[in-house]
Amino acid sequence: GAGVSQSPRYKVAKRGQDVALRCDPISGHVSLFWYQQALGQGPEFLTYFQNEAQLDKSGLPSDRFFAERPEGSVSTLKIQRTQQEDSAVYLCASSPVPYSGQPQHFGDGTRLSIL
Amino acid sequence: AQSVTQLGSHVSVSEGALVLLRCNYSSSVPPYLFWYVQYPNQGLQLLLKYTTGATLVKGINGFEAEFKKSETSFHLTKPSAHMSDAAEYFCAVSEESGGSYIPTFGRGTSLIVHP
């Protein structure tokens, strides 16, 4: 597709379950970001990949959060033993070159609800 | 360290009236500045960006913003609001820190347009 694609669009899980969120960036984009957007807030940085290398994971809130991008294209954000505070929209963004302040292309997000 | 403050979580205007959304930033080095728009259940779309050069930046849909270093501001304006402008607007700042340019987003301003 032409844009960043995220799936699923909506995910409901029970507290304690594991979830996996997928991001397909624009083809050929080198940089990939994950953000967490709580209700009524702006996006908060989680992690950044340059190709398959995870260069920054300083925003991951706990060791329950794990992200990977093994072949430098599709990325998966995994949350283990989900908690209610994990409920948020998770946004993926990509840009064509190693990130140095360029605008990002965002997907429509995955809305995660933890019951 | 960089930070962004968006004054006013909600701004209400009449159709045809001036739109002014305020953004102040804190940055220790010359920053890159962005405005994004988010429609319900969608990701963020770039409206405009400031990197270097001309301080008055024109974006899509008739929006523009002016970088004022002395005031550390990057307010977004549009001369005449349209109903379709109703959305959430986010200001973001990106500065270089140790080779990284991870952006910081404001909390957002919801623009309400009355007929």
Interface residues (C-beta under 8 A of the other chain):
Chain A: V4 G40 Q41 G42 P43 E44 F45 Y48 L55 D56 G59 L91 A93 Y99 S100 G101 P103 Q104 F106 G107 D108 G109 R111
Chain B: V4 S9 Y32 F34 Y36 N41 Q42 G43 L44 Q45 L46 K49 T51 F90 A92 S94 E95 E96 S100 Y101 I102 P103 T104 F105 G106 R107 G108
